[in-house]
Amino acid sequence: MSMLTPPGMGGQYRITGDKYPRMRPRRRRARLVLSAVASVTALGLVGWGTLQLIDVFSGGDKTAAAAGSTTECVKQAVASASPAAGPSAAALPKPAQITVNVYNATTRTGLAKDTADELKKRGFKIGDVGNAPTKFDQKVKGTAILLGPASALKTSLPVLATQLTAADQRTEAGRKGAAVDLIIGDAFKNLTPQTTADQAIAALANPQPKSSKKTC
């Protein structure tokens, strides 16, 4: 009798052969595999959710900063499209429409006449030429003073200033007439080269947009 023959069965149900049935249940293995897959999936979802939360809480400032940067870029674009603040091109007179009185506040003789002659060649109308009034005589240490009525601040004075860029522009309250004064000071040497002055007048008449350093 075989050792695998159940007791009391005799030899009727003897198990023969060299192959025996496997006693390990297969369903348990499948359940283990499914459990492992489910665990890995759950861990993956938890990790992904954590990353999303971190991105939400840490990315808020970045999003706000990006929005602020975009707004600032828009402001810069609008500002760069607007001409620089200054005299209106339509209000600027031509040199032939400006009468200039040339006064010498230095001890150098003939300076007023020579300067007046050069301005006349450049198209300006010349009024009085001579020594500076007492309140300015030998008291102008800079290059020159450009003096005119309040109405000349954004009209005649900027145009005349193209001929002598280092001059100090001033207005005089209660001054009558449209003429402006060029009062030559001790630091004066020459008028601005005519080519440079002509370019400056053209720039006043056609102001260019401001260029933005920051690119968006």
LINWO-V738610 format. One record per residue. PSI is psi in degrees with one decimal (999 if undefined). OMEGA is omega as a letter, one per 20 degrees, with the letter a starting at -180 (999 if undefined). Layout:
PSI_OMEGA ; PSI_OMEGA
This chain:
137.3_r ; 150.4_r ; -16.6_a ; -1.9_r ; 124.0_a ; 145.8_a ; 139.6_r ; -2.6_a ; -7.9_a ; -142.6_r ; 7.0_a ; -37.2_a ; 37.1_a ; 139.5_r ; 122.7_a ; 168.3_r ; 171.3_a ; 9.3_r ; 132.0_a ; 148.1_r ; 141.4_r ; 133.7_a ; -11.2_a ; 125.5_a ; 135.3_a ; -27.0_a ; -34.2_a ; -37.6_r ; -43.1_a ; -39.8_r ; -38.6_r ; -41.7_r ; -45.1_a ; -40.7_r ; -41.9_r ; -44.0_r ; -42.5_a ; -39.0_a ; -44.5_r ; -42.5_r ; -43.3_a ; -43.0_r ; -39.9_r ; -42.0_r ; -40.6_r ; -43.8_r ; -42.3_r ; -42.3_r ; -38.8_r ; -43.4_r ; -39.3_r ; -42.0_r ; -42.4_r ; -41.5_a ; -37.2_a ; -47.2_a ; -32.5_a ; -22.1_a ; -8.4_a ; -44.0_a ; -38.5_r ; -40.1_r ; -43.3_r ; -40.8_r ; -40.7_r ; -40.7_r ; -42.0_r ; -39.3_r ; -40.8_r ; -43.2_r ; -42.4_r ; -38.3_r ; -38.6_r ; -43.0_r ; -41.7_a ; -38.4_r ; -41.6_r ; -43.1_a ; -39.7_a ; -22.9_r ; -11.0_a ; 138.6_r ; 153.2_r ; 146.2_a ; 134.4_a ; -169.4_a ; 143.5_r ; 136.7_a ; -35.9_a ; -25.4_a ; -9.4_a ; 125.9_r ; 158.8_r ; 158.5_r ; -36.4_a ; -16.0_r ; 1.5_a ; 125.0_r ; 125.9_a ; 125.3_r ; 127.8_a ; 120.3_a ; 143.1_a ; 114.4_r ; 10.3_a ; 179.9_r ; -0.1_r ; 127.4_a ; 149.8_r ; -0.5_a ; -38.6_a ; -44.2_a ; -44.8_a ; -41.2_a ; -40.5_r ; -42.3_r ; -40.5_r ; -39.9_r ; -37.0_r ; -39.5_r ; -28.9_a ; 4.7_r ; -2.8_a ; 150.4_r ; 137.2_a ; 131.6_r ; -115.7_a ; 145.5_r ; 127.5_a ; -158.8_a ; 152.7_a ; 152.5_r ; 159.3_a ; -39.8_a ; -12.9_r ; -19.0_a ; 121.5_a ; 26.8_r ; 4.6_r ; 102.2_a ; -22.1_a ; -163.3_a ; -49.9_a ; 166.2_r ; 130.4_r ; 119.4_a ; 132.8_r ; 178.9_r ; 167.2_a ; -32.2_a ; -15.6_a ; -6.3_a ; -39.8_a ; 20.8_r ; -86.7_a ; -40.8_a ; -45.6_r ; -34.3_r ; -45.2_r ; -33.2_a ; -19.9_r ; -21.2_a ; -15.1_a ; 80.8_a ; -23.0_a ; 3.0_a ; 152.2_r ; 121.3_a ; 130.7_a ; 156.8_r ; 157.0_a ; 118.1_a ; 139.4_r ; 3.8_a ; 136.6_a ; 155.4_r ; 170.7_a ; -5.4_a ; 151.4_r ; 155.4_a ; 139.7_r ; 107.3_a ; 111.0_a ; 130.8_a ; 179.0_a ; -31.0_a ; 1.3_a ; 136.4_r ; -59.6_r ; 163.2_r ; 160.8_r ; 138.7_r ; 140.5_a ; -38.1_r ; -44.8_r ; -40.5_r ; -41.0_r ; -39.6_r ; -37.3_r ; -39.1_r ; -41.4_r ; -37.1_r ; -34.8_r ; -39.9_a ; -26.8_a ; 74.3_a ; 137.5_a ; 149.7_r ; 150.4_r ; 137.8_r ; 139.4_a ; 130.2_r ; -32.9_a ; 128.6_r ; 141.0_a ; 999_999
